[in-house]
């Protein structure tokens, strides 16, 4: 039978079936096209598996502090940097204060089997176990005033802790607790490999609440918050609050890449700007505390300052970089190697010194007794110095004797200058080995006063030429004032209360520009 001989009913049925088949065949294609037009939904990563792994190793630290230690009302002890630069800024008054007071009283009763003696207080912090035998890392400022330290694990078991060692310069401390069973622990990660924008997870004991997890990202690196000579903080935006001090920051592999230390807080609470000690700095410090109970640092023996554009110009440097040597400590490794006042350290043992704070960190990490190659800028040309690094002493003192200069008084560029007599030396707190002329007065319109010269300063040199009498100083200052043509920089080395410092002033066509 052919189509032409089929009954009309059959033909209608075939047409409907064909249309339905075409519709069904076309449906998956239409759906696929519609799905392609919509953006794909990517699920957010879950931190739960990592938290289960690392949380047991993060501990709460309860510290009974010695009598007479200043405290905040809430009983926590977290460093803060606010608008007034107060490192221990308290919370503003609020109706929440009464709740906090009651909460912390309850926490103290739970953490301590016996009442806290009158005149003492309890501070709360965080830490983490780095070894199954019970070594715990925290901040120095959490335990520095402690008469008793208790470590509370996630199962609420309490363990008395011994302070193995503390390092105030980096705000790190190492504790030890005893346990019959191996303890959960975490491992160090590589903070140098962590990039801005990478996920981090902060875990700690904010407000004494116990194990709390706060996700965030690495916001910046190399922050200098003026907390110490070795500032090199990671900045993170995870919520960090009082009690988080000493707690770890983890990467997505569950490794410690930072230790929470401070927050910026104009109001006492978290605003998403926290600072953590990088693991690359903390790990060797903790190892030294574990081995020796203290930190042994390399020592060069120079006083340094930043290189400003005017100072760079006066020294013939192409750009403002490096660390300017304002003074060399007598009998120090630098002095024995021939380093000089006015040298600009550009590279230390293969590490470029882009800014002044790069040098102390590099020197401190150098093993004592190792010889370092230092590239400096001296007398308008590069030079190299070999220095055998010494051990940083507890106190660096300079003892020397010097002859006294002649008497005399004079004035130039708005400065009244006088001979550095024994009486003026005593009043200005200037060491005996310092030669120069003392500034006894600075006029209101003095260009040198505008760039920081003060009464009591001792001018040691002008444009790298030593001056020992007011007459010599006036001659150099007036010569700079009379300079014509291209601008030049007037470079003064001053000694202020025993500390040397360079000050620069641009002089152009007989006019001064600060």
C-alpha positions as CSV (number, residue, x, y, z in Angstrom):
1,X,0.0,0.0,0.0
2,X,1.3,3.4,-0.9
3,X,0.7,6.8,0.7
4,X,-1.7,7.6,-2.2
5,X,-3.8,4.5,-1.3
6,X,-3.9,5.1,2.5
7,X,-7.2,6.0,4.1
8,X,-7.5,9.7,5.1
9,X,-7.5,8.8,8.9
10,X,-4.1,7.1,8.6
11,X,-2.6,10.0,6.8
12,X,-3.7,12.4,9.6
13,X,-2.2,10.0,12.3
14,X,1.1,9.9,10.4
15,X,1.3,13.7,10.1
16,X,0.6,14.2,13.9
17,X,3.2,11.6,14.8
18,X,5.8,13.2,12.5
19,X,5.2,16.6,14.0
20,X,5.3,15.2,17.6
21,X,8.6,13.4,16.7
22,X,10.1,16.6,15.4
23,X,9.1,18.5,18.5
24,X,10.6,15.8,20.8
25,X,13.9,15.7,18.8
26,X,14.2,19.5,18.9
27,X,13.5,19.8,22.7
28,X,17.0,18.8,23.9
29,X,18.7,21.3,21.6
30,X,16.4,24.1,22.7
31,X,17.1,23.2,26.4
32,X,20.9,23.2,25.7
33,X,20.7,26.5,24.0
34,X,18.7,28.0,26.9
35,X,21.1,26.6,29.5
36,X,24.1,28.0,27.6
37,X,22.6,31.4,27.7
38,X,22.4,31.3,31.5
39,X,25.6,31.8,33.5
40,X,27.0,28.7,35.2
41,X,26.6,28.6,39.0
42,X,29.9,27.8,40.7
43,X,29.4,26.6,44.3
44,X,31.5,28.4,47.0
45,X,34.2,26.3,48.5
46,X,33.5,24.8,51.9
47,X,36.1,25.1,54.7
48,X,34.4,22.4,56.7
49,X,36.8,19.5,55.9
50,X,39.8,21.7,56.7
51,X,38.3,23.1,59.9
52,X,37.7,19.5,61.1
53,X,41.4,18.8,60.5
54,X,42.9,21.9,62.1
55,X,40.5,23.0,64.8
56,X,41.6,20.4,67.4
57,X,45.1,21.9,67.3
58,X,44.0,25.5,68.0
59,X,43.9,26.3,71.7
60,X,42.6,29.0,74.0
61,X,45.0,30.5,76.4
62,X,44.0,31.9,79.8
63,X,46.6,34.0,81.6
64,X,46.5,35.1,85.2
65,X,48.5,38.3,85.1
66,X,50.7,39.8,87.8
67,X,49.4,42.6,90.1
68,X,49.5,46.1,88.8
69,X,49.2,45.3,85.1
70,X,47.0,47.7,83.2
71,X,43.9,46.1,81.7
72,X,40.8,46.6,79.5
73,X,37.4,46.2,81.0
74,X,36.6,43.2,78.9
75,X,39.4,41.1,80.2
76,X,40.9,40.4,76.8
77,X,44.3,41.4,75.5
78,X,44.6,42.0,71.8
79,X,46.8,44.7,70.3
80,X,45.0,47.4,68.3
81,X,46.0,50.3,66.2
82,X,43.4,53.0,66.2
83,X,43.1,56.7,65.3
84,X,45.1,57.6,68.4
85,X,47.8,54.9,67.7
86,X,47.0,53.4,71.1
87,X,48.1,49.7,70.9
88,X,45.7,48.6,73.7
89,X,42.7,50.7,72.9
90,X,39.6,49.8,74.9
91,X,36.0,49.5,73.7
92,X,33.7,52.5,73.6
93,X,31.0,52.5,76.2
94,X,27.8,50.7,75.1
95,X,24.8,48.8,76.5
96,X,26.7,45.7,75.4
97,X,29.4,46.3,78.1
98,X,27.3,44.8,80.9
99,X,26.7,41.6,78.9
100,X,30.5,41.4,78.3
101,X,31.3,41.9,81.9
102,X,29.0,39.1,83.0
103,X,30.2,36.8,80.2
104,X,33.8,37.2,81.1
105,X,33.1,36.6,84.8
106,X,31.5,33.4,83.8
107,X,34.4,32.4,81.5
108,X,36.9,33.1,84.3
109,X,35.0,30.8,86.7
110,X,35.0,28.1,84.1
111,X,38.7,28.4,83.2
112,X,39.9,28.5,86.8
113,X,39.1,26.0,89.5
114,X,40.0,28.6,92.2
115,X,39.1,32.3,92.4
116,X,41.6,34.8,90.9
117,X,43.5,36.5,93.8
118,X,42.6,40.1,94.4
119,X,44.7,42.6,92.4
120,X,45.2,40.1,89.5
121,X,43.2,39.7,86.3
122,X,42.6,37.1,83.6
123,X,43.5,37.8,80.0
124,X,42.4,35.5,77.1
125,X,44.3,34.7,73.9
126,X,44.8,32.1,71.3
127,X,47.5,29.7,70.2
128,X,48.2,26.5,68.3
129,X,50.0,23.3,68.9
130,X,53.0,22.6,66.5
131,X,54.2,19.3,68.0
132,X,52.4,16.2,69.3
133,X,54.4,16.5,72.5
134,X,52.7,19.8,73.4
135,X,54.6,22.8,72.1
136,X,52.2,25.8,71.7
137,X,52.9,29.0,69.8
138,X,51.2,32.3,70.8
139,X,52.0,36.0,71.0
140,X,54.5,37.4,73.5
141,X,52.0,40.1,74.6
142,X,49.5,37.4,75.6
143,X,51.9,35.9,78.2
144,X,54.5,38.6,79.0
145,X,52.9,39.6,82.3
146,X,51.7,36.1,83.3
147,X,52.0,34.6,86.7
148,X,50.1,31.6,85.5
149,X,49.3,30.3,82.0
150,X,46.6,27.7,81.3
151,X,46.0,26.1,77.8
152,X,42.5,25.0,77.1
153,X,42.0,22.4,74.3
154,X,38.9,22.0,72.1
155,X,37.6,19.3,74.4
156,X,37.8,21.8,77.3
157,X,40.6,20.0,79.1
158,X,42.9,22.4,80.9
159,X,46.7,22.1,81.0
160,X,49.1,24.2,82.9
161,X,51.7,25.7,80.6
162,X,55.4,26.6,81.0
163,X,56.8,29.5,79.1
164,X,59.8,28.1,77.1
165,X,60.8,31.4,75.6
166,X,59.6,34.9,74.5
167,X,60.8,37.3,71.9
168,X,59.3,40.8,72.4
169,X,60.9,42.1,69.1
170,X,58.7,39.9,67.0
171,X,55.9,39.4,69.6
172,X,56.2,35.6,69.6
173,X,56.2,33.2,72.5
174,X,56.6,29.4,72.9
175,X,54.7,27.4,75.6
176,X,54.9,23.7,76.6
177,X,52.1,21.6,78.0
178,X,52.2,17.9,79.2
179,X,49.9,15.2,78.0
180,X,49.9,11.4,78.3
181,X,48.6,11.1,74.8
182,X,50.0,12.6,71.5
183,X,48.2,15.9,70.9
184,X,46.7,17.1,67.6
185,X,49.0,19.6,65.9
186,X,49.4,21.7,62.7
187,X,52.3,22.3,60.4
188,X,53.9,25.5,59.0
189,X,53.2,26.7,55.5
190,X,55.1,29.0,53.2
191,X,53.9,32.5,53.7
192,X,56.2,33.7,50.9
193,X,54.2,31.6,48.5
194,X,50.8,33.0,49.6
195,X,49.6,35.7,47.2
196,X,47.4,38.7,47.7
197,X,43.9,37.5,47.0
198,X,44.4,34.0,48.3
199,X,42.0,32.6,50.8
200,X,43.0,32.5,54.5
201,X,41.2,31.1,57.5
202,X,41.7,32.7,60.9
203,X,40.9,30.4,63.9
204,X,41.1,31.6,67.5
205,X,39.4,32.6,70.7
206,X,37.7,36.0,70.2
207,X,36.2,37.5,73.3
208,X,36.8,34.1,75.0
209,X,34.0,32.5,73.0
210,X,36.2,29.5,72.1
211,X,37.2,28.0,68.8
212,X,35.9,30.4,66.2
213,X,36.6,30.4,62.4
214,X,36.7,33.5,60.3
215,X,37.4,33.3,56.5
216,X,39.0,36.1,54.5
217,X,41.7,36.8,52.0
218,X,45.3,38.1,52.1
219,X,44.8,41.8,51.6
220,X,48.4,43.0,51.4
221,X,52.0,42.0,52.3
222,X,54.9,43.7,54.0
223,X,53.0,46.0,56.2
224,X,55.0,48.2,58.6
225,X,52.8,49.1,61.6
226,X,55.7,50.5,63.7
227,X,55.3,47.7,66.3
228,X,59.0,46.8,66.2
229,X,62.2,46.8,64.2
230,X,61.2,43.7,62.2
231,X,57.7,44.6,61.0
232,X,56.8,42.6,57.9
233,X,53.1,41.9,58.6
234,X,50.6,40.1,56.4
235,X,47.3,42.1,56.2
236,X,44.1,40.0,56.1
237,X,40.4,40.9,56.1
238,X,39.2,38.0,58.2
239,X,37.4,39.1,61.3
240,X,40.0,39.5,64.1
241,X,39.0,40.6,67.5
242,X,40.2,40.7,71.1
243,X,41.3,37.2,72.1
244,X,42.4,36.3,68.6
245,X,46.0,37.2,69.4
246,X,48.3,34.3,68.9
247,X,45.8,32.4,66.8
248,X,46.8,30.9,63.4
249,X,45.9,31.8,59.9
250,X,45.6,28.8,57.6
251,X,46.0,28.5,53.8
252,X,43.6,26.1,51.9
253,X,46.0,23.2,52.6
254,X,45.5,23.6,56.3
255,X,49.0,25.0,57.0
256,X,49.8,27.9,59.2
257,X,51.0,30.9,57.1
258,X,50.4,33.7,59.7
259,X,49.9,34.4,63.4
260,X,47.3,37.1,64.3
261,X,48.9,39.9,66.3
262,X,47.2,43.2,65.8
263,X,44.1,44.9,64.3
264,X,43.4,48.4,63.1
265,X,40.3,49.5,64.9
266,X,39.0,53.1,65.2
267,X,36.1,51.8,67.3
268,X,37.4,48.8,69.3
269,X,35.9,46.2,67.0
270,X,36.9,44.4,63.8
271,X,36.8,46.5,60.7
272,X,38.4,43.9,58.5
273,X,42.0,45.1,58.8
274,X,44.1,42.5,60.7
275,X,47.8,42.0,60.9
276,X,49.6,38.6,61.1
277,X,53.2,37.6,61.6
278,X,54.2,35.7,58.4
279,X,55.3,32.1,59.0
280,X,58.5,32.7,57.1
281,X,59.5,35.1,60.0
282,X,57.9,33.1,62.8
283,X,59.2,29.6,62.1
284,X,62.9,30.2,62.6
285,X,62.2,32.4,65.7
286,X,60.1,29.6,67.3
287,X,62.8,27.0,66.5
288,X,65.4,29.2,68.3
289,X,63.1,29.6,71.3
290,X,62.6,25.8,71.4
291,X,66.3,25.1,71.2
292,X,67.8,27.9,73.2
293,X,65.0,29.6,75.0
294,X,66.0,32.9,73.4
295,X,66.6,34.3,70.0
296,X,70.2,34.9,68.7
297,X,70.2,37.6,66.0
298,X,72.9,38.9,63.6
299,X,74.3,42.3,64.3
300,X,75.9,44.8,62.0
301,X,76.3,47.8,64.3
302,X,75.0,50.7,62.2
303,X,72.4,53.4,62.8
304,X,70.4,53.8,59.7
305,X,67.8,56.1,58.2
306,X,65.7,56.4,55.1
307,X,67.1,58.0,51.9
308,X,64.9,60.9,50.9
309,X,64.9,62.3,47.3
310,X,66.9,65.3,48.5
311,X,69.5,63.1,50.3
312,X,69.7,60.9,47.2
313,X,70.4,63.9,45.0
314,X,73.1,65.2,47.4
315,X,74.8,61.8,47.4
316,X,74.7,61.4,43.6
317,X,72.2,58.5,43.7
318,X,69.9,58.0,40.8
319,X,66.9,57.4,43.0
320,X,65.9,57.3,46.7
321,X,66.7,53.8,47.8
322,X,68.7,51.9,50.4
323,X,69.6,52.5,54.0
324,X,71.7,55.6,54.8
325,X,74.3,54.9,57.6
326,X,73.9,57.8,60.0
327,X,76.4,56.3,62.5
328,X,78.7,53.3,63.0
329,X,79.0,51.8,66.4
330,X,82.5,51.7,67.8
331,X,84.1,48.2,67.7
332,X,81.1,46.8,65.9
333,X,81.3,44.4,62.9
334,X,80.6,47.3,60.6
335,X,83.4,49.4,62.1
336,X,85.9,46.6,61.9
337,X,85.0,46.0,58.3
338,X,85.5,49.7,57.4
339,X,81.9,50.9,56.9
340,X,81.6,54.6,57.1
341,X,79.1,57.2,58.2
342,X,77.4,58.4,55.0
343,X,77.5,55.0,53.2
344,X,74.2,54.0,51.6
345,X,73.6,50.3,51.9
346,X,72.0,49.2,48.6
347,X,72.4,45.4,48.8
348,X,73.0,43.1,51.7
349,X,74.4,39.6,50.9
350,X,72.3,39.4,47.7
351,X,69.2,41.1,49.1
352,X,68.4,44.5,47.5
353,X,67.6,47.1,50.2
354,X,64.8,49.0,48.6
355,X,63.7,50.7,51.9
356,X,65.4,51.1,55.2
357,X,63.4,48.5,57.1
358,X,64.6,45.7,54.7
359,X,68.1,45.9,56.3
360,X,67.3,45.0,60.0
361,X,65.3,41.9,58.9
362,X,68.0,40.7,56.6
363,X,70.8,41.2,59.1
364,X,68.9,39.6,62.0
365,X,68.3,36.5,60.0
366,X,72.0,36.1,59.2
367,X,73.8,33.4,61.3
368,X,76.3,34.8,63.8
369,X,79.9,34.5,62.5
370,X,78.8,34.4,58.8
371,X,80.5,36.8,56.4
372,X,78.1,39.0,54.4
373,X,78.9,41.0,51.3
374,X,77.5,44.5,51.5
375,X,77.3,46.8,48.4
376,X,77.3,50.4,49.4
377,X,77.2,53.8,47.7
378,X,80.2,55.8,48.9
379,X,81.7,59.1,47.6
380,X,79.6,59.1,44.5
381,X,80.5,55.6,43.4
382,X,79.7,52.0,44.4
383,X,81.9,49.9,46.7
384,X,81.8,46.5,48.4
385,X,82.5,45.6,52.0
386,X,82.9,42.2,53.6
387,X,81.5,42.0,57.1
388,X,81.7,39.2,59.6
389,X,78.3,39.4,61.4
390,X,78.3,39.5,65.2
391,X,75.7,38.7,67.8
392,X,73.3,41.4,68.7
393,X,74.1,42.6,72.3
394,X,71.4,43.4,74.8
395,X,72.6,47.0,75.0
396,X,74.8,48.8,72.5
397,X,76.9,51.5,74.0
398,X,79.5,53.8,72.5
399,X,82.3,54.9,74.7
400,X,85.0,57.2,73.4
401,X,86.9,60.4,74.2
402,X,87.5,63.5,72.1
403,X,89.1,66.9,72.4
404,X,86.9,69.9,72.8
405,X,86.6,72.5,70.0
406,X,87.3,76.2,70.2
407,X,84.9,78.7,71.6
408,X,82.9,81.1,69.5
409,X,79.4,82.1,68.4
410,X,77.9,83.0,65.0
411,X,74.8,82.8,62.9
412,X,73.7,81.8,59.3
413,X,70.6,80.7,57.5
414,X,68.5,81.6,60.6
415,X,70.6,79.4,62.9
416,X,72.4,80.7,65.9
417,X,75.5,78.5,66.4
418,X,77.8,78.1,69.3
419,X,80.9,76.1,70.3
420,X,80.1,72.7,71.8
421,X,81.3,73.4,75.3
422,X,81.2,70.8,78.1
423,X,78.2,72.4,79.6
424,X,76.3,72.5,76.3
425,X,77.4,68.9,75.5
426,X,75.9,67.8,78.8
427,X,72.6,69.7,78.2
428,X,72.3,68.3,74.7
429,X,73.1,64.8,75.9
430,X,75.8,64.5,73.2
431,X,78.5,61.8,73.5
432,X,82.1,62.8,74.0
433,X,83.1,61.4,70.6
434,X,80.9,63.8,68.7
435,X,82.5,66.9,67.2
436,X,80.5,69.8,65.8
437,X,78.7,73.1,66.6
438,X,75.6,73.3,68.6
439,X,72.4,75.1,67.4
440,X,71.4,77.4,70.3
441,X,68.5,79.2,68.4
442,X,66.4,78.8,65.3
443,X,64.6,81.9,63.8
444,X,61.0,81.7,62.7
445,X,61.9,82.1,59.0
446,X,64.9,79.7,59.0
447,X,64.8,77.3,56.0
448,X,66.8,74.8,58.0
449,X,64.3,75.1,60.8
450,X,61.5,74.3,58.3
451,X,63.2,70.9,57.5
452,X,63.6,69.9,61.1
453,X,66.7,71.5,62.6
454,X,66.1,72.3,66.3
455,X,67.8,74.1,69.2
456,X,70.1,71.7,70.9
457,X,71.1,69.9,67.6
458,X,74.8,69.5,67.0
459,X,75.8,70.0,63.4
460,X,78.5,67.5,62.7
461,X,79.1,68.0,59.0
462,X,77.8,70.1,56.1
463,X,77.9,68.5,52.6
464,X,80.0,65.7,54.1
465,X,82.6,68.2,55.4
466,X,83.2,68.1,59.2
467,X,82.7,71.3,61.0
468,X,84.1,71.9,64.5
469,X,83.8,75.6,64.9
470,X,80.9,78.1,64.3
471,X,83.1,79.9,61.8
472,X,83.6,76.7,59.7
473,X,79.8,76.0,59.8
474,X,78.9,79.6,58.7
475,X,81.4,79.4,55.9
476,X,79.8,76.2,54.5
477,X,76.3,77.5,54.9
478,X,76.9,80.8,53.3
479,X,78.7,79.1,50.4
480,X,75.6,77.0,49.8
481,X,73.4,80.1,49.9
482,X,75.5,81.9,47.3
483,X,75.3,79.0,44.9
484,X,74.1,80.1,41.4
485,X,72.8,78.1,38.4
486,X,71.7,74.5,38.8
487,X,70.2,73.5,42.1
488,X,72.2,71.6,44.7
489,X,71.3,69.9,48.0
490,X,72.6,71.1,51.3
491,X,73.2,67.9,53.4
492,X,73.6,68.3,57.1
493,X,74.6,65.5,59.5
494,X,73.3,66.4,63.0
495,X,73.4,64.7,66.3
496,X,70.3,65.0,68.4
497,X,70.5,63.7,72.0
498,X,73.2,61.3,71.0
499,X,71.5,60.0,67.8
500,X,72.9,60.9,64.3
501,X,70.5,62.0,61.5
502,X,70.9,63.4,58.0
503,X,68.8,66.4,57.0
504,X,68.7,67.7,53.4
505,X,67.7,71.1,51.9
506,X,67.5,72.0,48.3
507,X,69.2,75.3,47.3
508,X,68.5,76.8,43.9
509,X,69.6,80.1,42.5
510,X,70.4,81.4,46.0
511,X,66.9,80.4,47.3
512,X,66.2,77.6,49.7
513,X,63.5,75.0,49.2
514,X,62.6,72.6,52.0
